[in-house]
Amino acid sequence: MERLNKIIEIVPIMGLFFIFITVLLQVVFRSLFFFPLSWSDEAARISHLWIVFIGAYLALTMDQHVKVDYFMSFLPKKLQPWLEMFINLIERKELSPRSFAPS
C-alpha cells in the first residue's frame, strides 16, 4: 500500500508537466503555425481535474486537509476525540470513490 501511495504522489507532478507541455504546444502551434490544436484545452482541463481529485485523496490519507478546529476547542477534552472520529468517518464516506460513482 505504501508503494502505491508513492506512485500516486508522482501522478500530480506528471499531470502538471503534461498541462505545461500541452499549453506550450497550443501556444506554439497557434502563434507560429496558425493552426490551433483542438484537443489541448480539453486535455489540460481534464488533467487539472485529475490533479485536484488525486490531491484530495493524498491530503485525506496524509491527514493534511484544512481543518477548522475553533469550535472543537470549546468542547470538553473527553468529547473532542469522539467528535474528531465522527468527522473523520464522514470525511472518508464523502471522499470515497463510491460517492463519486453514478447511482
N, C-alpha and C positions, 0 to 999 in steps of 0.2 A: 504494500500500500504506500509505503514511503517513497519507493521508486516511482510509482505512478504520479504521486504529488510533485516530485521533482520534474517529471516530464511535463506535467500540466503547468508548472511555473514557467516553462520555456515558451509555451504556446502564445501568451500575450506579447512576448518580445518579438516572436516571429510575425505575429499579426501586425504590430506596429511597423516592422520593417516592410511587410507586404503593402501596407497602406502608403508608406513613404514611396515605395517603388511605383505603385500604380498611379499615384497622384503626379509623380515626376514624369512618368511616361505620358500621362494625359497632357501635361503642360508642354512637353517636348513635341508631341505629335500635333497638338493644336497650334503651337506657335511656329514651328519650323516646317512642318509638312502640310499644314492647313487641312488636316484630316483628324478630327477628334475621335478618340476611341469611345465607342458606345457603351462598353462594359465596365470601364474603370471606375466610374462614380458609384455604381451599384456594388461593385466588388469592395470598394473602400467602406461603404456603409455597412455591408454585411460583416466585414472583418471587424469593424468597430463594435457591432453588436456582440460578436463572439468574445471580443476582449472584455467587454463590460460584464457579460454573464460568467465568464471564467474567472474574472477578477472578483466577482461577488462570491463565487464558490471558494476561491482561495482565502478571501477575507473571513468567510464563515469558518472554514476549517482551521485557520490560524487564530481565530477569536480576535480579529482586528477590525471588525465593523465599528462604526461610530456609535457610541452609546451615550445616552443622556442619563446620568445617574443622580441628578439633582434631587429628585423625589425619593429615590432609594435611601438617601441619607437621613430622611425624616422617619423612616420605619425603624422599629426595634431591631437590634442586631440579630436576634433569633429568627426573625421573619425574612431578613434580606436574602439568605441563601435559597430559601424556598421560592421566593419571587423570582430570583435570578434563574433558577432551574425551570420554572414555568415559562419565563420569557424565552429561554433557550429552546425549549420544546416547540413553542410557537414559531420561532425563527426557523428552525430546521424543517418544520412542516411547510411553511410558506415558501422557503427557498429550495425545497426538494425538487428533483426533476419531474416527479409525478404531478406537481402543482402546475407545471407549465404545459403538460400534455392536454390535448383537447379531450373534452368529456363527451 
